[in-house]
C-alpha cells in the first residue's frame, strides 16, 4: 500500500475547502444577492394630493427601496389592508380618524409622520355668506366622528349653532347642539357623498381633496374656512412596524424637499 505524502494531503484538503467555499461564495463582490434585493414598500392612498405625495416619495426613496402606490377608493379599506399586513403604510387620514378606526376595530395603527395640512370649508352652490343660511335650511356634514365634530365646531364658531360648552373641542356630536335658531336640518353623510350633497344642500362641509374635484378651493370658494394642526394628513403604519428600516426610509422620503415642492405646487401646505 502506498502512503500519500503529508504535503499532498494538505494540498488536497485545501483544494476541497476552496471548492466548498467557492460553491457558497457569491459572484463579484461577495455580497449575498438576497441581502441586496430591493425592498418594496406598499403604500395606500385615495385621491390627490395623497397620491401625489406617495408618488413624489417614490421618486426620491433611497437606494435599496422602492415605493408601490396602492390605489384605494374609500377611507376604511386602506386601514383594513394595513392592519391585515397587506400593505406597509397609508396616507389617507389624520390622527383622530385613525384613532376612531383603532377603537372600532381593535387595531394598532400609529402616525409616524405628518404629511400635509387640510384646509376645510363650508361650500354652497347658492350662498355667498354662511350668515345667509335660510330658516329651515339644510347643511351636510360627514358622518365620521372626527370630521363631524370639526364641521360642528366651525358652525359654532361662526354663530350658526351653539354647542354644549361642556363638550371638548372637536368632540361634539349633533346631539350636543343646544341652540339651533335657524332650525337647520343637519344631515350626516359618508365622506364620499359630500360632492353629491353640494348640489342638494344649502351648504356642505367638504375636504380639499373632494372640493378640488368640483373645481372649488377653500381660499376662493369657502364660506368659512378652518385649518388646524390636529387634522394633518399623515403617514400611518402598524405599531409593530413603526421601527422597521423600510418605514424609516419612507419617512425620510415623504418628508423630503421634493415632496414639499410637489405639495406646494398643488397649493397644499406641507406639515413638515
C-alpha angles and dihedrals in degrees: 000000000000121000118221112228116254093240089055091053090050091051092050092047091050091049092051091048091050091051091049093049090044091056090053096042121099125231125270110347097019094245116143106251091219090059092052098049116121113257113225116216112201113210125181124214135163117204140351129322089026092057091044091055092051093047091048090051089050089056093058104030110134125257114286094038138075130187122225115198111221108200116215132182103215142026100252100052096062091055093047090049090050096047089049091051092242090125133023102226144344139215105206111103153032124249097263092055090049092050090051089054092047092053095047095045104032087243132156105214119151137193112242102170135011109227110182142349121249119223107202129189147169113254132193135190092207108027131070097189130040088224089066093070105133127236107272092012126150132247125189120210132170118272099223113100098241099048093038090054090048091052093047091048090054092052091048093050090054095048097249093120135001121232126207103273090218091067116094119247112276092010101091126120128197088262088063092067107113098175129034104163095174091051089231120187106232110201120196113208140165117280091244091059096056094095091052090050090057088074094046112035128064089239135002132198109227142178119236095244091058097037089054089061087062092048091254130133127188092233095053104027110021117117088203125002135205136184120180129172090228088073102053112142105239146191106256132191138159118286091239090055100043094097097045118125092238092054090050089052091048092051090053091050098046092047093049128121089249093060090045090054092049091051093047090052087056091050092249120135112233116229096214 
